[in-house]
Amino acid sequence: MSETSLDPHAFRRALGNFATGITVVTAQSAEGERIGLTVNSFNSVSLDPPLVLWSLDKRSADSMALIRSAGHFAINVLAADQLDLSNQFARPQKDKFNGVEFSEGMGKAPLLDACAANFQCELHQEIDAGDHWILLGRVLAFDDHGRAPLLYYQGAYSLVTPHPRVAQRPESTEEDEALQGRLGNNLLYLMLQAVNAYQSAYLPKQQALGLSISEARLLILLSSRPGADANALALDSALPGSEIREGLDNLKLSGLVCDAGPGFCLTEQGRKRAREYWALSEQEQSQVFADYNSDQIEQFKEILNRIIRNA
């Protein structure tokens, strides 16, 4: 199709085949006026110097004027569980920051909490590009929180899922088979291999729901043991104390966990999220054990419980 005959709606639909992450670009003027814009045009440009870009519709002249005045902006890469934040900053409203937790970064640009990543930028260059401005930012600081990102594809929110070919195991060699023959009678080895095989398929799906592995584990434990303190969670989760503290802080920051005396409990939102994780866990369990009858599964549970009790 030639440029002169481009249908703008068809063109937008074709562009939608390129899945993108979702960011909220924020800035604050010297007078304290803040802006927040949901943007999926974010991209990297250069490592040396560290440059990133995003584009702004020319109809947003007031936002452009504020960014020029501020000289700085922040790019907040949304995590998979921040769909509501994306919608909040995408809609026109008087105070988009109402109820939003954030801190101030360089140039007082708001840094949204619990994101996948935050980039603090200095306005580096403006490029006039059709009906948009392309804004290049020089990255002055960043935080990588390692959370699964929220994606946008064909006009709908999406999540990261692993490609099935990535999870395939390579073909075994004769040497591998010989080693497997020697290890095949070692129960500890078999149990570890079984856990690794289970997790290789399950954990990417769990992470796609938005929480880190440790945060999800704590959420599930608290749904079964409300009021558990850090010591009890350490025993049940097998996580180091630093991960438990960080995980609980992140869960509280996200409004999923609250203090309950010496222990912790899920909020109503936390209980809702926990049900999502339980549903995923039960779905995965059903798939993995689909070829075993109920008696075999009960016997397997009994063996595992005996090992746990006698450890």
N, C-alpha and C positions, 0 to 999 in steps of 0.2 A: 504494500500500500504506500503510495507516494505521500510526501509531506503535505501537499496542497489538498489532499482528500482525506486527511486524518479526521476521524470521528472522535471528538474529545472523550465521549463516554466509553467507546471501545478501547481507546488508548489507555484510559485509566484502568479499565478491566485487564488489559494486557500487562500493565505495570504491576497490577496486584498479584501476578504470578511470582514476583520476587518477594519472598518472605523477609520481613524486617523485624528488628527489635523495636521497642517503644521506649521513648525517653520523655522526661518532663524537663524542659529548659527553663531555668529560673534566673531572675536578676532583680536587683534592688537599687533604686536611685538614692542619691545622697539625702533626699528628703524623706526616705523611708517608704516610698511607693514600690510595691512588689508586683512582678508579673510571673506567671507560670503558664507554659504552653506545652500541650502534648504534641510531640514531634516524632515522626518515624523516618525522617530523612537524615538522621545522624550517620556519619561515616568517618573512618580514619583517613588521614591524608599523608602524614609524614611522621617518621620516628625521630629524625634529626633535621630541623627542630621538631618537637612533638606538636603536631597540628591535627585538628579534627574539624569537621564542617557539619553544618545543618542549613536548611533553607527556611525562609520566612516569607509568607504571602505578603505582597506589597499592600494589600488592603489592611494589614496590621501596622499601619504607620505609627500609631502611638507606642506600640511595643518596640518598634525599631528605634524610635526616638529615645526611649528609656534605656535600651541596651547601649546606644551610642553614648548617652550621658553617663551611664554607670561604668562603661569601659570593661566590665567583667560580666561573665555569666557562668552558670553551672549546668552541666548536663547530667541528669539523674537517670540512670538506666534502670527501668522498672523491673522488679522481680515478678515471678509468675503469679504470686498471690496479691499483686497490687493493681488488679484490673479496675477496682473502684477509683483508685487514684488517677488512672488514665482517663476515666470518664469525667472525673471531677474537674481536671484541668483542661479537658477538651470542650466543656460546655461554657458558654458565656454566662458569667455570674459576677456579682459585685465583689465578693471576697472568696477567691478560689482557695485560699489557704485556711479557711475556717475548719478547725478540727484536725489540721494536718501537723504532724510532728516534724520539726526541722531545726537545724542549727544554721548559723551564719558562717559562710566561708569567705574567701578573698573577695574584696569589693562588696561585702555583705550579701553576696548571692546566697539564697536559701539552699541548703543541702538537705534533701529529703531523707528521712530515716528509713532503714531496713530495705534499701534498694540493692540491686545486684552490683552496681558500681556507681561512683560519683566522680565527675571530672570538673575541676575548677579551672576556668579558662579566662584569659585576657583576650579581648577583641583584637584580632590580628589583621584582618582584612575583610572588606565588603566587596562583593562582586555583583554587579547588576546583571540579572539573568532572566529575561522575559518577564513573567508576571511574579517572579520571586527575587529576593535577595539571597545570595549564598554568603553565609557568614563563616569565616575561618576563625577558629579560636586556638590560641597557643596554650597548651596545657601546662599549668603551673604546679598542680598537685592532683592526686587522684587517690581513691580508695577502692579496692577490689574486695567485695564481701563474699564472692564465690557463690551467689545464689542463682538458681535457675531463672532465666529471663522470661519475660512476657513477650510473645511474638504477635505479629499482625500479618494475616495472609488472606487475600481475596475478600477484604472488607470485614473480617472476623478475627477475634482473638484466638490465638493458638498457643500450644505448649511445645517444648522440646521433647521429642521422643527419639530413641536410638534407631538408626537404620538397621533392618534385620540382618543385612549382610555383615555389618560390623560385629555382631554378636556371635557369628559363626566361628566355631573352633577350627583351626587348621588341620589338614589331614595328618594323621600320625605316621611316623616313620617306623622302621623295624626296631631302631634303637629305643624309640618311645614305647613300643609295645613290649620290649624286653623289660624295660624299667617298670612299666605298669604291671607286668607279671610278678615282679618281686614285691611291689608295693601293694598288690591287690589283696594281700592278707593282713595288711596293717590297718586296723580299725581307725586309729587316729587320723591317718592319712586320708582314708576314705571319707571320714566325717568332714574334714577340712575341705576336701575337694567338692563334696556335696554342697556345703555352705557357699563356697565360691561360685559354683555353677548356679545355685539358686539366686544369689545376689546379683550376678552379672546381668540377669534379665530384669530383676525386680527393682534394684536400687535406682537405675535411670528413670523408671516410671515414677518411683516415689519422689525423686528430686524434681521431676517435671511439675509436681503439684506446688512447688514454690519454696519449701523449707529445706534446709540442709539435712543431711542424714542424722546428725545428732539432735537437731531441733525436732525432727519428726519422731525420733525415738522417745524423746522426753514427752512430747505431746501425747503419744500413744500410752506411755506409762501412766501419766497423770490422769488420763481418761479412765484407767482401771483402778488407780490408787490415788484418789484425790486426797490432798493434805500431806502427801509424802514430802519429806524434807530432802536436802541435798545429799545427806548420807545414804538414805534409802534409795534415792535415784542412782547414786553411784554404784550401789550393789546390784541393782536390777539392770542398769543400762550398760555396764562395763565400759563407761566412758571416763576419761581422766577428769579430775576436778575442774581444770581450766575450761574444758569444753562444756561441762555442765553449767558453770557460771555464765559463760558467754551465751550458751544456748538459752538459758532461762532469761537472761537480760534481753535477748532478741525476741523471745516469745512474749515477754511483758511489753516490750516496745511496740510489738505488732498488735497488742490488745488481745492476745490469746491466753495469757496466763496472768494470774494475780497472786499476791501474797495472801497466805492463810495461816496466820500465827507463825510458827517456826517453819511451816511447810508452804506448799504451793497448790493452787487449784486452777482449773480451766475456767475461763469466762464463758458466757453463752456462745460467743463467736468461736472460742477455742473448742468447745464441745462440737460445734458444727464442723469445724475443720477436722477434728479427730475422727468424726464419722466418715469423712472422705478418705482418710488414710486407712481406716479399718476396712472400708469397702474395697479399696485397692488390694490390701493385704489378703483378704478373703478370696478375691477374684484370682489373684496369683496362685494362692494355695490350691484352689480348685483346679486350675490348669495343670500345675505341677503334679498333683496326685490324682489326676483324672483316671489313670490306668490301674489304680489300686482300690480294692473294695474296702468297706467300712471296717471289717475285722482286721485287715492288714494295717490300716491307718491307726486304729486303736492300739494294736500291738506295738507299732512304731512309737506312738506317744508314750506308752508305758516304759519301753526301753529307755527313751530319752529322759523321762522323769526319774527313773532309777539311777541313771548316771548322774543326774543333777543332785539327787539326794545323797548319793554316796561320795560325791566329789569332796 
